[in-house]
Amino acid sequence: MNSFFLGFAPENSAELVRRIKGVTMIVKYNRTSTIQQDGNRFELDKGNYDLVLFDKGVSGSVPFCERPEGSKLMNLVKTGVVESVVFEELSRTGRNTLDVLNTLDVLEVHEVNVVIRNLGIQSCLDRSRHLHSPNLLD
């Protein structure tokens, strides 16, 4: 399918894949450091998301892409179907600054909006679908 007819430039391939597939997802990612932590607070709003991924008992020192659910998320991001990723806290992305920055960079490159709920911030990507939450900045 020629992207010219869809009104997209070839360099905007992530958006092109989203439009062709007709699927975009808002994904919530969570992690607990120990298996004793139940993560119940993460379940409270799972109905607000298309997909909730939860790495239970995974240390923040484990690189994001090496975590079972983190790896799943990054694969979805690379296929272009993820519109936004919501983290309760920045620390859920990791404890290693370089790994966190690399993870955020991959999300930015693939034009994924990042929301950090406890800080009330999100990246400034232009999206037709908006997240609705009193904790987020517009």
PEBEL-V358081 format. One record per backbone hydrogen bond with DSSP energy under -0.5 kcal/mol. NH is the residue of the N-H (numbers start at 0). CO is the residue of the C=O. Records with the same first field share a line. If there is no record, write none. Layout:
BEGIN
NH = CO  CO
END
This chain:
BEGIN
4 = 1
5 = 1  2
6 = 2  3
7 = 2
11 = 8
15 = 11
16 = 12
17 = 13
18 = 14
19 = 15
20 = 16
21 = 17
22 = 17
24 = 80
26 = 24  83
27 = 50
28 = 85
29 = 52
31 = 54
36 = 33
41 = 38
42 = 38  39
43 = 39  40
45 = 42
47 = 44
48 = 45
49 = 25
50 = 25
52 = 27
54 = 29
55 = 53
56 = 33
57 = 31  54
58 = 56
61 = 58
65 = 62
66 = 62  63
70 = 66
71 = 67
72 = 68
73 = 69
74 = 70
75 = 71
76 = 72
77 = 73
78 = 74
79 = 75  76
80 = 75
82 = 24  80
83 = 24
84 = 112
85 = 26
86 = 114
87 = 28
91 = 88
92 = 89
93 = 89
94 = 59
95 = 59
96 = 94
99 = 95
100 = 96
101 = 97
102 = 98
103 = 99
104 = 100
105 = 101
106 = 102
107 = 103
108 = 104
109 = 105
110 = 107
111 = 106
112 = 82  110
114 = 84
115 = 120
116 = 86  114
117 = 87
118 = 115
119 = 115  116
120 = 115
122 = 113
124 = 122
126 = 124
129 = 127
132 = 130
135 = 132
END
